[in-house]
């Protein structure tokens, strides 16, 4: 780790800032009341009962065993980040049920099945809480519905929408037609509005992912922001004239952040569909892959920055922008930090959208596909440096056996590869980072006392293999069979699809194709743009070479950081929940969970005691999964 001269004026300024932030958080029983901790999406807790000195005393406090899947069902993979208010935890299951739980004991208070006994097939990352006096509500999504529940009873509120539900299909482009839409990450509250993104399929003929705000009391649609601009709207000129009628995607599936004082909502948008071929969407394609700031009351555009022009790699912005206040060159700046799948961190002035570090438009490779016009340049931040690998050679190929290595070398030499932003090609293309590489939906954790930004990263290459024809023109079909049929109807013989997307490249025996580390945790000082440490996170003991460092593992969940100086993170396939020292990344405590915890943890106070909790996926014995909490034992 690097040594730094102690700057007393910097220490004083940062300490005063952190003190002010802590004072603003007056109710310690509500420090994790929003998805990812607070409206900043910072994954930070001001609680300091659990510290680097005592975290080794963490022990199991309680487990809620969920029971919303039938015996023998496929084990679920939960991604829920629970929220906690006044001693009550609210969480969702992988089966899309909502739960209220006594946060001290794990006793279930109520549950709600939004699907009337049917099995859920969609990811759900959590719930949203809203209150006005004694009116306390949980807002949740299930399939294409936004649902309002009484937070005390778990019963639907009949005055909201149609008997407690709002159909998210209403108000989209092709309302009244057969299409699929859902919402995987919870909406965010601004006054009496819940602002929603959505998930749409990554297929030809998908809907555009409009951003919408609904009245939390009535369910009435208040405003809509068209992510694929319509005639007369800014950005319309970056598409073909009729693109808004046919192009889909450009959706916010990862969640949002709110600056309540400024009345601004911040979000990251995904790529236009189809993800890997854009003949029908020539142009830079605003607001695809954009960090967007909107007026939270009206939905009007304040500023935007496009991180990928005319995306051909499915480089969706995978996590909410994190709202931070950093001391840069002796000046406190309210900013927005956005992680990306490519491994970049973009940092913008919150009010103006001006980058705090230099960004350069660099020439990138041209496309060889018929009809495709790849954008000639892409924005490259000069600082911070990438937190994920963006280049590889034959020397980076693994060698688990001579035959496996030879197969990788042959495949590597057969593909088109010119580094980051190599366009999809008929001969096959290597993509690094791949569609599941770099930063993922768990996002980063930000410590306001130190300007440190902690990022989980994956070094995971993909292969892009293009095929043609209607039945192949779906890259990642949704679970509903009707959506596959819809995609087939929209696809044509002159369209291309990637048949190997969302799969990490491996050798013939199933070993990772690239040398470790395969997953890292990175500590970035946002004030300087420099990293202070990087460690492998997770370990594949079967593939670890004798005497070599831990391998690191892929993982989509994110870290959290506390005022007690501790980072908590899980999400790796070794099923371990870890506690690390935030200053060095040193492992302080770990426990093996009963299932795969593909979720970001949370920490909260209940009855004066600090807990750490996490959603855990299902097992063959209990496919529904668990919620587990840990607390300090007596010294």
Protein Blocks (a to p, Z undefined) as FASTA:
>chain_A
ZZddddfklmmmmmmmmmmmmmmmmblklmmmbghhianonopafbfkbcfklmmmgccf
bdcdddfbcehiacdddfbdcddeehiacdddfkopacdddfknopafbdcdfkgopacf
bdcfbdcdddehjbccddddehjbccdddfklopacfkgojehiacfkgopakgoiacdd
ddfbdcddehjaccdddddddbehiacdddddddfklopafbdcdfbdcehiahklmpcf
klmmmpggjiafebpcddfknopacddddddddfkbcklmgcjhpaehiacdddfknopa
fbdcdfbghiaklpacfbdcddddddeehiacdddddddfkopacdddfklopafbdcdd
ddddddfbehiacdfbdcddfbdcdfbdfbdcfklpccfbfklmmmmmmmmmmpccebeh
iacdfkopaddddfkgcjdfkopaddfknopacdddddddddddddedjklmcfbdcfbl
klmmmmmmmpcfkbccdfkghiacddfkopafbdcdfbdcddddfknopafbdcdedjdf
klpcghiacebiadfbdcdddfkopacdehianlpacdddfklopafbdcddfbdcdbdc
ddddeehiacddddddddfklmnbpcdddddddZZ
